[in-house]
Amino acid sequence: MVCGVRVEEIDDPLMQKIRWLDKLVDELAKGKPMEKILRS
């Protein structure tokens, strides 16, 4: 879930990827290592 929107419910594949990147950036900003984020 990103910004109150479930990524799985987004129809447009490009928008889906943008949301995933958004989530990735958020997690990195919190200080999580990239490996842990990508595994979950």
PQR file with spaces between the fields and no chain letter, atoms N, CA, C, O and H, PARSE charges and radii, in Angstrom:
ATOM       1  N    MET     1       0.843   -1.182    0.000 -0.4000 1.5000
ATOM       2  CA   MET     1       0.000    0.000    0.000 -0.0000 2.0000
ATOM       3  C    MET     1       0.884    1.240    0.000  0.5500 1.7000
ATOM       4  O    MET     1       1.759    1.378    0.855 -0.5500 1.4000
ATOM       5  N    VAL     2       0.665    2.137   -0.947 -0.4000 1.5000
ATOM       6  CA   VAL     2       1.467    3.360   -1.059 -0.0000 2.0000
ATOM       7  C    VAL     2       0.539    4.556   -1.154  0.5500 1.7000
ATOM       8  O    VAL     2      -0.352    4.589   -2.003 -0.5500 1.4000
ATOM       9  H    VAL     2      -0.046    2.025   -1.641  0.4000 1.0000
ATOM      10  N    CYS     3       0.738    5.525   -0.299 -0.4000 1.5000
ATOM      11  CA   CYS     3      -0.072    6.751   -0.315 -0.0000 2.0000
ATOM      12  C    CYS     3      -1.565    6.439   -0.265  0.5500 1.7000
ATOM      13  O    CYS     3      -2.360    7.110   -0.923 -0.5500 1.4000
ATOM      14  H    CYS     3       1.461    5.498    0.391  0.4000 1.0000
ATOM      15  N    GLY     4      -1.945    5.438    0.499 -0.4000 1.5000
ATOM      16  CA   GLY     4      -3.348    5.086    0.634 -0.0000 2.0000
ATOM      17  C    GLY     4      -3.932    4.325   -0.546  0.5500 1.7000
ATOM      18  O    GLY     4      -5.139    4.093   -0.602 -0.5500 1.4000
ATOM      19  H    GLY     4      -1.299    4.893    1.032  0.4000 1.0000
ATOM      20  N    VAL     5      -3.074    3.934   -1.493 -0.4000 1.5000
ATOM      21  CA   VAL     5      -3.555    3.213   -2.678 -0.0000 2.0000
ATOM      22  C    VAL     5      -2.891    1.846   -2.713  0.5500 1.7000
ATOM      23  O    VAL     5      -1.670    1.741   -2.592 -0.5500 1.4000
ATOM      24  H    VAL     5      -2.093    4.123   -1.447  0.4000 1.0000
ATOM      25  N    ARG     6      -3.689    0.801   -2.879 -0.4000 1.5000
ATOM      26  CA   ARG     6      -3.117   -0.545   -3.011 -0.0000 2.0000
ATOM      27  C    ARG     6      -2.476   -0.673   -4.384  0.5500 1.7000
ATOM      28  O    ARG     6      -3.135   -0.471   -5.405 -0.5500 1.4000
ATOM      29  H    ARG     6      -4.680    0.885   -2.977  0.4000 1.0000
ATOM      30  N    VAL     7      -1.196   -1.008   -4.407 -0.4000 1.5000
ATOM      31  CA   VAL     7      -0.463   -1.105   -5.675 -0.0000 2.0000
ATOM      32  C    VAL     7      -1.093   -2.163   -6.580  0.5500 1.7000
ATOM      33  O    VAL     7      -1.126   -2.006   -7.800 -0.5500 1.4000
ATOM      34  H    VAL     7      -0.662   -1.172   -3.578  0.4000 1.0000
ATOM      35  N    GLU     8      -1.590   -3.234   -5.977 -0.4000 1.5000
ATOM      36  CA   GLU     8      -2.182   -4.320   -6.766 -0.0000 2.0000
ATOM      37  C    GLU     8      -3.435   -3.867   -7.512  0.5500 1.7000
ATOM      38  O    GLU     8      -3.788   -4.449   -8.538 -0.5500 1.4000
ATOM      39  H    GLU     8      -1.564   -3.362   -4.985  0.4000 1.0000
ATOM      40  N    GLU     9      -4.111   -2.830   -7.003 -0.4000 1.5000
ATOM      41  CA   GLU     9      -5.358   -2.382   -7.617 -0.0000 2.0000
ATOM      42  C    GLU     9      -5.149   -1.388   -8.762  0.5500 1.7000
ATOM      43  O    GLU     9      -6.106   -1.027   -9.447 -0.5500 1.4000
ATOM      44  H    GLU     9      -3.824   -2.357   -6.169  0.4000 1.0000
ATOM      45  N    ILE    10      -3.916   -0.945   -8.973 -0.4000 1.5000
ATOM      46  CA   ILE    10      -3.646    0.018  -10.049 -0.0000 2.0000
ATOM      47  C    ILE    10      -3.593   -0.739  -11.371  0.5500 1.7000
ATOM      48  O    ILE    10      -2.838   -1.701  -11.513 -0.5500 1.4000
ATOM      49  H    ILE    10      -3.139   -1.238   -8.417  0.4000 1.0000
ATOM      50  N    ASP    11      -4.401   -0.299  -12.342 -0.4000 1.5000
ATOM      51  CA   ASP    11      -4.479   -0.997  -13.632 -0.0000 2.0000
ATOM      52  C    ASP    11      -3.294   -0.682  -14.538  0.5500 1.7000
ATOM      53  O    ASP    11      -2.781   -1.569  -15.221 -0.5500 1.4000
ATOM      54  H    ASP    11      -5.014    0.482  -12.227  0.4000 1.0000
ATOM      55  N    ASP    12      -2.859    0.566  -14.549 -0.4000 1.5000
ATOM      56  CA   ASP    12      -1.789    1.016  -15.440 -0.0000 2.0000
ATOM      57  C    ASP    12      -0.439    0.480  -14.940  0.5500 1.7000
ATOM      58  O    ASP    12      -0.010    0.831  -13.841 -0.5500 1.4000
ATOM      59  H    ASP    12      -3.276    1.287  -13.994  0.4000 1.0000
ATOM      60  N    PRO    13       0.237   -0.370  -15.737 -0.5600 1.5000
ATOM      61  CA   PRO    13       1.513   -0.957  -15.288  0.2800 2.0000
ATOM      62  C    PRO    13       2.579    0.095  -14.990  0.5500 1.7000
ATOM      63  O    PRO    13       3.388   -0.082  -14.079 -0.5500 1.4000
ATOM      64  N    LEU    14       2.582    1.180  -15.747 -0.4000 1.5000
ATOM      65  CA   LEU    14       3.572    2.235  -15.502 -0.0000 2.0000
ATOM      66  C    LEU    14       3.327    2.884  -14.142  0.5500 1.7000
ATOM      67  O    LEU    14       4.268    3.104  -13.380 -0.5500 1.4000
ATOM      68  H    LEU    14       1.925    1.324  -16.487  0.4000 1.0000
ATOM      69  N    MET    15       2.078    3.189  -13.839 -0.4000 1.5000
ATOM      70  CA   MET    15       1.741    3.793  -12.543 -0.0000 2.0000
ATOM      71  C    MET    15       2.088    2.835  -11.410  0.5500 1.7000
ATOM      72  O    MET    15       2.519    3.260  -10.337 -0.5500 1.4000
ATOM      73  H    MET    15       1.313    3.011  -14.458  0.4000 1.0000
ATOM      74  N    GLN    16       1.896    1.530  -11.657 -0.4000 1.5000
ATOM      75  CA   GLN    16       2.227    0.532  -10.647 -0.0000 2.0000
ATOM      76  C    GLN    16       3.727    0.585  -10.329  0.5500 1.7000
ATOM      77  O    GLN    16       4.123    0.559   -9.164 -0.5500 1.4000
ATOM      78  H    GLN    16       1.546    1.185  -12.528  0.4000 1.0000
ATOM      79  N    LYS    17       4.549    0.658  -11.373 -0.4000 1.5000
ATOM      80  CA   LYS    17       6.003    0.712  -11.183 -0.0000 2.0000
ATOM      81  C    LYS    17       6.413    1.987  -10.463  0.5500 1.7000
ATOM      82  O    LYS    17       7.307    1.972   -9.616 -0.5500 1.4000
ATOM      83  H    LYS    17       4.227    0.679  -12.319  0.4000 1.0000
ATOM      84  N    ILE    18       5.756    3.091  -10.805 -0.4000 1.5000
ATOM      85  CA   ILE    18       6.070    4.365  -10.149 -0.0000 2.0000
ATOM      86  C    ILE    18       5.762    4.278   -8.659  0.5500 1.7000
ATOM      87  O    ILE    18       6.536    4.766   -7.835 -0.5500 1.4000
ATOM      88  H    ILE    18       5.030    3.103  -11.493  0.4000 1.0000
ATOM      89  N    ARG    19       4.646    3.663   -8.312 -0.4000 1.5000
ATOM      90  CA   ARG    19       4.265    3.508   -6.896 -0.0000 2.0000
ATOM      91  C    ARG    19       5.271    2.629   -6.164  0.5500 1.7000
ATOM      92  O    ARG    19       5.645    2.921   -5.028 -0.5500 1.4000
ATOM      93  H    ARG    19       4.017    3.267   -8.981  0.4000 1.0000
ATOM      94  N    TRP    20       5.719    1.526   -6.829 -0.4000 1.5000
ATOM      95  CA   TRP    20       6.712    0.651   -6.192 -0.0000 2.0000
ATOM      96  C    TRP    20       8.004    1.412   -5.945  0.5500 1.7000
ATOM      97  O    TRP    20       8.617    1.273   -4.886 -0.5500 1.4000
ATOM      98  H    TRP    20       5.415    1.289   -7.752  0.4000 1.0000
ATOM      99  N    LEU    21       8.425    2.226   -6.928 -0.4000 1.5000
ATOM     100  CA   LEU    21       9.640    3.020   -6.749 -0.0000 2.0000
ATOM     101  C    LEU    21       9.470    4.010   -5.612  0.5500 1.7000
ATOM     102  O    LEU    21      10.395    4.230   -4.830 -0.5500 1.4000
ATOM     103  H    LEU    21       7.927    2.339   -7.788  0.4000 1.0000
ATOM     104  N    ASP    22       8.293    4.606   -5.518 -0.4000 1.5000
ATOM     105  CA   ASP    22       7.978    5.540   -4.454 -0.0000 2.0000
ATOM     106  C    ASP    22       8.156    4.865   -3.093  0.5500 1.7000
ATOM     107  O    ASP    22       8.754    5.431   -2.177 -0.5500 1.4000
ATOM     108  H    ASP    22       7.541    4.428   -6.153  0.4000 1.0000
ATOM     109  N    LYS    23       7.631    3.653   -2.981 -0.4000 1.5000
ATOM     110  CA   LYS    23       7.749    2.895   -1.733 -0.0000 2.0000
ATOM     111  C    LYS    23       9.208    2.560   -1.448  0.5500 1.7000
ATOM     112  O    LYS    23       9.662    2.661   -0.308 -0.5500 1.4000
ATOM     113  H    LYS    23       7.145    3.193   -3.725  0.4000 1.0000
ATOM     114  N    LEU    24       9.933    2.167   -2.477 -0.4000 1.5000
ATOM     115  CA   LEU    24      11.348    1.838   -2.323 -0.0000 2.0000
ATOM     116  C    LEU    24      12.128    3.032   -1.786  0.5500 1.7000
ATOM     117  O    LEU    24      12.936    2.896   -0.867 -0.5500 1.4000
ATOM     118  H    LEU    24       9.564    2.085   -3.402  0.4000 1.0000
ATOM     119  N    VAL    25      11.878    4.205   -2.369 -0.4000 1.5000
ATOM     120  CA   VAL    25      12.569    5.420   -1.939 -0.0000 2.0000
ATOM     121  C    VAL    25      12.226    5.743   -0.487  0.5500 1.7000
ATOM     122  O    VAL    25      13.098    6.133    0.290 -0.5500 1.4000
ATOM     123  H    VAL    25      11.222    4.315   -3.116  0.4000 1.0000
ATOM     124  N    ASP    26      10.951    5.580   -0.124 -0.4000 1.5000
ATOM     125  CA   ASP    26      10.535    5.828    1.263 -0.0000 2.0000
ATOM     126  C    ASP    26      11.297    4.928    2.232  0.5500 1.7000
ATOM     127  O    ASP    26      11.804    5.387    3.255 -0.5500 1.4000
ATOM     128  H    ASP    26      10.243    5.264   -0.755  0.4000 1.0000
ATOM     129  N    GLU    27      11.369    3.653    1.897 -0.4000 1.5000
ATOM     130  CA   GLU    27      12.055    2.700    2.784 -0.0000 2.0000
ATOM     131  C    GLU    27      13.548    3.022    2.879  0.5500 1.7000
ATOM     132  O    GLU    27      14.131    2.945    3.961 -0.5500 1.4000
ATOM     133  H    GLU    27      10.957    3.280    1.066  0.4000 1.0000
ATOM     134  N    LEU    28      14.164    3.379    1.760 -0.4000 1.5000
ATOM     135  CA   LEU    28      15.583    3.748    1.787 -0.0000 2.0000
ATOM     136  C    LEU    28      15.798    4.995    2.635  0.5500 1.7000
ATOM     137  O    LEU    28      16.788    5.100    3.359 -0.5500 1.4000
ATOM     138  H    LEU    28      13.691    3.442    0.881  0.4000 1.0000
ATOM     139  N    ALA    29      14.861    5.940    2.543 -0.4000 1.5000
ATOM     140  CA   ALA    29      14.962    7.178    3.310 -0.0000 2.0000
ATOM     141  C    ALA    29      14.891    6.896    4.816  0.5500 1.7000
ATOM     142  O    ALA    29      15.465    7.628    5.622 -0.5500 1.4000
ATOM     143  H    ALA    29      14.057    5.855    1.956  0.4000 1.0000
ATOM     144  N    LYS    30      14.182    5.828    5.178 -0.4000 1.5000
ATOM     145  CA   LYS    30      14.076    5.457    6.595 -0.0000 2.0000
ATOM     146  C    LYS    30      15.350    4.770    7.081  0.5500 1.7000
ATOM     147  O    LYS    30      15.515    4.529    8.276 -0.5500 1.4000
ATOM     148  H    LYS    30      13.716    5.233    4.523  0.4000 1.0000
ATOM     149  N    GLY    31      16.248    4.457    6.149 -0.4000 1.5000
ATOM     150  CA   GLY    31      17.520    3.855    6.529 -0.0000 2.0000
ATOM     151  C    GLY    31      17.576    2.342    6.380  0.5500 1.7000
ATOM     152  O    GLY    31      18.534    1.713    6.829 -0.5500 1.4000
ATOM     153  H    GLY    31      16.114    4.653    5.177  0.4000 1.0000
ATOM     154  N    LYS    32      16.563    1.751    5.756 -0.4000 1.5000
ATOM     155  CA   LYS    32      16.580    0.300    5.552 -0.0000 2.0000
ATOM     156  C    LYS    32      17.557   -0.048    4.437  0.5500 1.7000
ATOM     157  O    LYS    32      17.628    0.665    3.436 -0.5500 1.4000
ATOM     158  H    LYS    32      15.785    2.262    5.392  0.4000 1.0000
ATOM     159  N    PRO    33      18.310   -1.132    4.594 -0.5600 1.5000
ATOM     160  CA   PRO    33      19.195   -1.557    3.513  0.2800 2.0000
ATOM     161  C    PRO    33      18.391   -2.099    2.326  0.5500 1.7000
ATOM     162  O    PRO    33      17.352   -2.732    2.506 -0.5500 1.4000
ATOM     163  N    MET    34      18.881   -1.845    1.125 -0.4000 1.5000
ATOM     164  CA   MET    34      18.205   -2.241   -0.112 -0.0000 2.0000
ATOM     165  C    MET    34      17.885   -3.735   -0.137  0.5500 1.7000
ATOM     166  O    MET    34      16.807   -4.117   -0.594 -0.5500 1.4000
ATOM     167  H    MET    34      19.725   -1.330    0.978  0.4000 1.0000
ATOM     168  N    GLU    35      18.789   -4.585    0.341 -0.4000 1.5000
ATOM     169  CA   GLU    35      18.579   -6.035    0.281 -0.0000 2.0000
ATOM     170  C    GLU    35      17.333   -6.439    1.077  0.5500 1.7000
ATOM     171  O    GLU    35      16.555   -7.282    0.631 -0.5500 1.4000
ATOM     172  H    GLU    35      19.664   -4.274    0.712  0.4000 1.0000
ATOM     173  N    LYS    36      17.151   -5.841    2.242 -0.4000 1.5000
ATOM     174  CA   LYS    36      16.002   -6.193    3.076 -0.0000 2.0000
ATOM     175  C    LYS    36      14.701   -5.771    2.410  0.5500 1.7000
ATOM     176  O    LYS    36      13.715   -6.506    2.462 -0.5500 1.4000
ATOM     177  H    LYS    36      17.783   -5.156    2.604  0.4000 1.0000
ATOM     178  N    ILE    37      14.684   -4.614    1.792 -0.4000 1.5000
ATOM     179  CA   ILE    37      13.476   -4.108    1.153 -0.0000 2.0000
ATOM     180  C    ILE    37      13.084   -5.006   -0.016  0.5500 1.7000
ATOM     181  O    ILE    37      11.912   -5.356   -0.161 -0.5500 1.4000
ATOM     182  H    ILE    37      15.486   -4.017    1.749  0.4000 1.0000
ATOM     183  N    LEU    38      14.046   -5.380   -0.845 -0.4000 1.5000
ATOM     184  CA   LEU    38      13.757   -6.162   -2.038 -0.0000 2.0000
ATOM     185  C    LEU    38      13.331   -7.586   -1.710  0.5500 1.7000
ATOM     186  O    LEU    38      12.631   -8.219   -2.501 -0.5500 1.4000
ATOM     187  H    LEU    38      14.998   -5.096   -0.727  0.4000 1.0000
ATOM     188  N    ARG    39      13.744   -8.098   -0.551 -0.4000 1.5000
ATOM     189  CA   ARG    39      13.379   -9.457   -0.162 -0.0000 2.0000
ATOM     190  C    ARG    39      11.926   -9.542    0.287  0.5500 1.7000
ATOM     191  O    ARG    39      11.287  -10.580    0.111 -0.5500 1.4000
ATOM     192  H    ARG    39      14.312   -7.584    0.091  0.4000 1.0000
ATOM     193  N    SER    40      11.397   -8.476    0.861 -0.4000 1.5000
ATOM     194  CA   SER    40      10.043   -8.538    1.421 -0.0000 2.0000
ATOM     195  C    SER    40       8.956   -8.371    0.387  0.5500 1.7000
ATOM     196  O    SER    40       7.773   -8.402    0.724 -0.5500 1.4000
ATOM     197  H    SER    40      11.915   -7.633    1.004  0.4000 1.0000
